[in-house]
Amino acid sequence: MRHKLNALLSPAPAGSRGASHAVDVAIVVVILLDLLLFVIGAESGLPPAVHRVVIGLEDLIVVLFAIEYLARLWSCVEDERYRAPAGSRLRYSMTPMAVVDLLAALPVLTLIPGLGLVFPLGMSTLRGFRVLRLVRVGKLVRYSPSMRAFGRAIHRVREELMVVLVFVTVLALTGASLIVYFERDMQPGVLGDFADGIWWAIVTMTTVGYGDVVPITPSGRLVAAVLAIAGIGVFAAPAGLLAAAFGEEMQRDRSRRERRRERERRDREERRLGLLVEEAVEQAIDETLGGALDPSHTGRVIAAARAAAKSASASVNFCPHCGESIGDHR
């Protein structure tokens, strides 16, 4: 039962139309419905009857997500990645998607009677968990091949992105320090401390330019010009890296799907040819022996021929995940 549950909750392969695919579609529909309820519930002036329906559906959805999280936690040991004798469920619970599932299910605490007494601020503290419903959007990553490809692209260029992040941090800190040094005497109310400088530096580097804080000294304007020009290059570099990596990952996904379809087509063709061969062998035996061979013996001959064909074709195996030949991985 646990193995079947794990298979149902695992994302279905592309093109699959089985029970796992149906579960995936149902979860995506529930997530989208929950987001719609969140938008409706944020509207003021809802009729009391509509408000009660929205709250009831929200409570039902959060219970479903809590059950889903517990089911994933219970069945995760069937996954070969979490079959360690000890700590397997703990390792699974620390994965990014498991953390998203947990955060999405935490609002269920608001439905437990009397739990507000445990918190210093009562139920007002627990109601804050409802904000975590927005985290449920992250659950869509599990069911979207494009979003998974984007996550792999980020992982591929993580070192380059870290270098850019460090450079942006150093640039922002330097720009904030210089602008405060040059402008605090002239504008103590808007650029008088380091926090104001950081805010101004980030807004300038991202070229947002709200215009509420403008340097008036020549030195301050020079710092602003340098930050604005540097910001264009700093944020263009990771955008280009991500775009290139994302394009490559999408191309790999397309190649995998094409190889999988080709493998399935080849398997269907082999099965069709196998049936034709069996019929031809049976007909040849009947014609050669004139029906002298017992039908059960004929079946054994055909079964032996089929087993020999399978053992001969076993030398060419294909990876079930990427569709490539096993020999390509050596």
N, C-alpha and C positions, 0 to 999 in steps of 0.2 A: 504493500500500500504506500509506504513512504517513497519507494522508487517511482511509482506511478505519479504521485503528487509532485515530486521534483521534476519529472518530465513535463507535467502539465504547466508548472509555473515557469519553466525555462522558456526563453524566447524561441518561437517556432522558426525553423529555417525559412529562408526566402522561397516563396512559391508554395509553401505547405498549406494545406487546407484541412488539417486534422483538428483534434480536440485542443491541442496546445495553441494553435492559431486562433481558435474561438475564444480561449481564455485571454489571449493577448488583446484581441479586439474588445472584449468586454471590459478589461481593465482600462484601456485607453478611453472608452466611452465614459466610464465612471469618472475618470480624471477630468475629462472635458466638461462633464455635467457638474462636477464639484466647482470648477472654475466659473461656470455660468451662475451657479448658486451664490458664489462669493460676490460676483458683480451685482446680482439682484439684491442680495442682502445688504450691500453697502448703500443702496438707495434709501433715502429718507422718505417718510410718508407712505410706506407700504401698508395696505389694508391688513388688519390683524389676522384675517384668515390666511392670506398669502404668506405673511410672516411666519405663521405657525407651520405651514407646509414646508417653507424653505428650511426652517430650523429642524423639522423632522427628517427631511431628506439629508441634511448635513450630518445629523447624528447617525443616521443609517450608514452613510458613506464612510464616516470615520470608524465605525465598528467593522465594516468590511475591510478597510485598510489595516486595522489592527489584527484581524484574523489572518489576512494575507501575510503580514510580517511574521506572525507566530508560525504559520505554515511553512514559510521559507526558512525560518530558523530551525524548525524541526527536521525538514527534509534535506537541508543543505549537505548533510553528511553523505548523501548518495552521490554527490558530485565528486569526481575523482580528485579535484583540487582541495577538498576538505574532508578527506578520509583518514586523517591522522588519528592515532588512538586517543590523543588528549588535546583539548583546546581547539578542536576543529570548528565548533560553533562560535567560539570567541573570535577566531580568526575571520570567520565569515562576517560576523557582526561588525568588524572593523573595516570592511571593504566600503568604498564610496557609495555604491548603490544600496547596501544594507543600511548605512547611516541615513541615506535619504528616506528609505522605507520607514525607519524608526521615527525620524522627525515628522513624517507624514502621519504616523499613527499616534503620536503623543497627545493630540487633542482629545483622544478617548478618555483621558484622565478627567476631563470636565464632566463626564457622564457617571463617574463613580460617586455614589452618595456618601457624604461625610468626609470626603478626602480633603475638602477645603480647610478642615480644622487642622490639618497637618502643616499647612503653609501659614507663615506669619501674617500675610495680608488676606487670608481667606480665599474665597472663590475668585476675587479680582485677579489674583496671581495666576490661577489656573486658566482663566479666560484668555490670558495672554498667549496660551498655547495655540489658540485658534489662528493666530497669525501664521503659524507654521504650515497652515494649509497651502500657502503659496509654494512651499517646498515641493509639493506634489507634482509640480510641472517637471521637476527633475526626473520623476519616474518615467517620463516619456522617452528619456534617453535609452532605456532598456529596449524599447520597441521600435525605435527609429534607426534604420541602418545609416542614414545620413548623419544623425547626431553622434552615433557611435564612431563613425569615420572621423568626424570632427574631433572627438575626444582622442582618438589615436593620433591625429595630426598634431594636437597639442603635446601629446607625450613624445612624439618624434622630435619636436623642436624645443623641448623643455629647457635644454641647456642654453640655447640661443636666447630664449625668452627670459631666462634668469639673468643673463648678461645685460639685456636691455633693461630689465627691472632695476638692477643695481645701478646702471648708468642714469636712469630716470630719477632714482632716489637721490643719488649724489647731486645731480643737476638741480633738483628741486630744493634740496637743503642749501646748496650754495647760493642759488638765486634768492631764496627767502632771506638768508643772512645778509646778503648784499643790499637788497631792497630796503630791509629794515634799517640797516646802517646808514643808507643814504637818505631815507625819507622820514625817519621817525621825528626828526626835529622840525620838519616842515609840515608833516601830517600825523601828529601824534594820535589823533582819534581813529585813523583808519589803517595806518601802518606803524603802530607803536610797539607791537610785540611780535614774537616769532610765530605765533599761531596765525596772525593776520598775514604775515609774510608767506607762510606755507600755502594758505588759501589762494593768495594772489599768484604765487608761482605756478600752482597746478592749473589755475584758470588760464594763465598766460600760455603755458606750455601746450595745453590742449586746444589753444586758439579759440576758446569759447568767448572770452572778452566781454564779460558782463558790463563793463564800463563804470561800475560803482566805485572802483579804486583805480586811479590813474596816477602814475608817477609824474611829478612836476619838476624834479631836478634833472639836469643834464645827465648826471651819472645814473640816476634811476631809470631814465628813458633808455640809456644804453643797455642797462641790464635787461630791461623789458624786450628790446629788440633782439638781443642775443638769445634770450629764452624762447621767444616766439619762433625764430628761425630754427633753433635746435629742436624745438618740439615737433616741427614738421618732419624732420628726418628721424627723430627718435620713435615716433608712432607709426611712420610709414614702414620702417624696417620690420617690426613684428607682423604687420598686416601682410606684407609680401611673403614672409616666411610661412605664415599660416595658410595663405591662399595657395602657395605652391604645394605644401604638405597635404592640404585638404584635397586638392586636385589629384594628387598621386594616390591617396587612399581611396577616393571614389573610383579611380581607374582600376585599382586592384580589386575593388568589390565587383565592378562590372566584369572583370576578367574571371573572377571566381564563379560568378553566376553563369557566364558563358561556358566555362569548363564543366560546371555541374550539369547544365542542360545537355551538353555534348555527351557527358558520361551517361546520363539517363537515356538519351536517344540511342547510344551504343548498346546499353544494356537491353533496351526493348528490342533492338534489332537482333542481338544475340539470342534472346529468348525466342523470337520468332523463327530464326534460322534453326535453333535447337529443336523446335517442334517439327519443322520440316524434315530435319535429319532423322528424327525418331520415326516419323511416318515412312520415310524412304527406306530406313533400315528394316522396319517391320515388313514393308511390302517386299523388299529384296529377299528376306528370310522366307517369307511365304512362297514367293515364286521359285526360289532355289530348292527348297526342301519339299515343296508341294504340300505344305500343311502337315508334314510329318513331325515337326517340332511342337511340343506342348506349348499352349499359350503362356503358361507360367514361365517356361524356359525362355520364351521370347521376351517377356517382361524383364527377366533377369539380365538378358543380353543387353537390352536397351538401357537398363539401370547402370550396368557396368560401363557402357559407352558414355553415358552421361557423367558418371563419376570421373572417368578418364579425361573427358573434356574439361570438367571443372578444375581438375588438378593441373592440367596443361595451361589453363587461363589464369591460374593462381599466381603465376610468375609475374604478372602485370597487375599490380595493385595500385589503387588510387586513394589519396588521403580523403577521408570523409568530410574534412573541414574546409580545405581550400580547393579540393578537386584536382590537385596536381598529382602526378605520378610519384609513388614513394621513392623512386630512384632519383627524382629531382631534389629530394631533401638530403641526399647523402653527400 
